[in-house]
Amino acid sequence: MNDTAAATQTSDNMGLINGAVDWKRKVLAGGWVSANEGLDVREPATGDILATVGVAEPDHIRQALDEAASAQVAWAETDPDKRARILLEAARLLDAHRGELVPWIVRETGGIAPKAQFEINASIAELRHAASLNYHEPGALLHSPDPGRTSFARRVPVGLVVVITPWNFPFVLGMRSVAPALALGNAVLLKPDPHTPVSGGVMLARLFQEAGLPDGLLAMLSGGASVGEALVTAEEPRMVTFTGSTAVGRRVGELAGRNLKRVALELGGNGAMIVLDDADIDGAISCGSFGSFSHQGQVCMATGRHIVHRSVVEEYTRKLAEKAMTLPVGNPATDQVALGPIINNRQIERIDRIVRESIEQGATLVVGGRRDDPYFYPTVLAGVRPGMPAFDEEIFGPVAPIVEAEDDEEAVELANNTAYGLSASVQSRSFGRAHALARRLKVGMVHINDQTINDLPQIPMGGRGQSGNGSRFGTINNIEEFTEYQWMTMSAEAPPYP
């Protein structure tokens, strides 16, 4: 099935893995359990109700915790080959059923079909990388001063892991934590965002069920903030991974810290793309446009500030505006568009406020700035300076603020003039010059001659400052994150002590 055909299916035949299980108005806590309260899943483009999921109640949470704690003990002792095979089967099923799953991502997140396909492809890669973790060394043999004593450190699962996911890329950002946590012998309690409980929750749960994951190891508990707080503060989970806004991340970190839990936070961003005076302007326009307008700018790694050398800022501004005017906006489930709807009215109001206030403070509206709810048109602002909302705030909308820089030194100062530190990029034909500049940027990720939105399963994903507590996601980190050392010694006989 091609992208367009997949995106135009109706909710009547969107049954998740061919409708084999009735998950409507239910949560997964050992099995699919009915809930008293329902959460309507609405399509951002139309307001139509796509489905109704269950809202987890205290009894559901308690049942899920008990089931997970019981199932995890046996899972941790399961042959790593078997754990790997289940993840690889999930990857196979995901590829086989993408025609059924892509429409959910399109309609529930408001993303275009290629964005949905990206989530599927990236999640397949996450599953395969997670499966490979089972073949890493399980520990280390340590030096012992006593030749009759063997000393080693072995990696053991953390135990129960809470995974809380956002609405913008709900499937892959859930898979990024769920897959490695399960692969390394943990149980997972997944709490998807209320905007996307199907593609961020039910879809993952059904996929792992069909792949043969034992019951109880993965719970799906949809609902609002109270569900998340109950999971974070529960005694049993020893780790929390959270991807979302900085404000909520602070709360998650606070609650987890009080209970001495391990916590991984991937939060907001205000990425800068620096365009030097020797840059390939057309290439920079391609990167900058994608970085600011991809998925309506609703990406933590989005290009939030275009910092451009004064000698090329006029050409860059003109060409970026021309590019923005070519991008069609509309319902991605029915039309061939580049930008779909904004997730909700509150976010549209926020984008509109940032644009209006920045113009009032001296920024120039070059193109866009128009809302037609639930859509906001691609917008280019020139003359943006520190202190303006378009410079200081994470916009999370299709807005490209252009900031003029006198030279390389000022470009670095402007790029680092933010509380965030997630992603950045540098455009220049001089690799040495760009590399020297990139090394000075206070971010977790930086790309030379590319845009700010880049992700792969194996990378150290994360940021500094208000963007999170370091690079905590990715295959390079997963063994450290989802397991811990247990030191063990063995002696042939007990030594004498005074």
Beta strands, then each sheet from edge to edge (+ up, - down):
strand 1: 26-28
strand 2: 32-34
strand 3: 38-42
strand 4: 49-54
strand 5: 139-142
strand 6: 149-157
strand 7: 160-164
strand 8: 187-191
strand 9: 218-220
strand 10: 239-243
strand 11: 262-266
strand 12: 271-275
strand 13: 303-309
strand 14: 364-367
strand 15: 371-372
strand 16: 375-376
strand 17: 379-382
strand 18: 399-405
strand 19: 420-421
strand 20: 423-427
strand 21: 445-448
strand 22: 461-465
strand 23: 470-473
strand 24: 483-491
sheet 1: 1+ 2-
sheet 2: 3+ 4-
sheet 3: 5+ 6- 24+
sheet 4: 9+ 8+ 7+ 10+ 11+
sheet 5: 14+ 17- 18- 13- 12- 20- 21-
sheet 6: 15+ 16-
sheet 7: 19+ 22- 23+
end
